[in-house]
Amino acid sequence: MGMRYRADIAARGENVWSNNAMEYETMEEVKAWLDDLSLRWYGYDMSRIVSADTPKNEQVLPEQKVYQNFRE
């Protein structure tokens, strides 16, 4: 089994990454899921794509690479 990915989001006003139990085989699948989420849910303002084994509930730090940044 190859590398798996997950989507982390930061809710408005929060500085901790949150996620669900979903994992994906490719980064393109995660991007498609996040793009769809951004069209139907306005409860978050940042997202990132990480490997599935990344520790959960990490703090949002300025130097982290994000996929979507609606805070700017």
Buried (B, 14 or more C-beta within 10 A) or exposed (E): EEEEBBBBBBEEEBEEBBBEEEBBEEBEBBBEBBEEBBEEEEEBBBBBBBEEEBEEEBEBEEEBEBBBEEEE
